[in-house]
Amino acid sequence: RSILQVLNRNTRAWSCICHDHFNPALAKAACEQMGYGRFPGSQGCSGTSACPLPAPEPRRKCLSGLAVSLFCSKGCGESTRTPRVLGGSPAAIRAWPWQVSLRYRNEHICGGSIIDPSWVLTAAHCFKNNPIVQSWHVKAGSNLLQGAATLAVEKVFVAEVTSTSPRDNDIALVKLRSPLHVSDSIKPICLPYFDEELVPGTPLWVIGWGYTQEHGKLSETLQQAEVELIDKESCNLTAYHGKVTQKMLCAGLPQGGVDACQ
């Protein structure tokens, strides 16, 4: 459950939504846009300094003084999982049905996650040396690299980076030309809530077709490995020497042996 905010395209400022005329249809639309499709709901809540109520407009006053608190049931992140082996092991696509392979001229470049039938979330650095959108395709619904990617890409949206923090905002959105058909092997992943916090030691999973050993070759079968969240201070102190910023996560195992590297 989160307070719903909208971006004013003119002022580039975020503000809350007044609860007065908010209805189930608007709740459904908002949830679907964020990748949550089932049984949405909302309630009014008092504005806070973190989320002030929008300034009253001449003909639209927020009489209740309440902002919209939106809650969306998942309808995402559902998989048929089986026990996994620590250290990296083959993964069934039904265990990670949101995982896709992004191909440039039919060469696997990066993995990605389905967040909506028409959208895939991936890393911005994937497109640094591969700028031609028409040469990108996506393969979904399979744990094997073998075979052609059949899903054409319509647009790519890459987050802006700054010269002072070039590694921050390594994120991109890929819009598919045609929507995916949801099935047991093709489903969206859940997006985190804006205020979601993970504590050090939280178990996490890394998934992909990466190298199974240093100086090796790409795995032909989707791989999975369990890691845990490491606090940024420890990560910077022992391994990355200040390169991990507040906009990043650090994960792995303190004893090593399992990792996901670029």
Secondary structure by P-SEA (a helix, b strand, c coil): cbbbbbbcccccbbbbbbcccccaaaaaaaaaaaccccccbbbbbbbccccccccccccccccccbbbbccccccccccccccccccbbbbbccccccbbbbbccccccbbbbbccccbbbbbccccccccccccbbbbcccccccccccccccbbbbbbbccccccccccbbbbbcbbbbbcccbbbbbbcccccccccccbbbbbccccccccccccccbbbbbbbbbcaaaaaaccccccccccccccccccccccccc
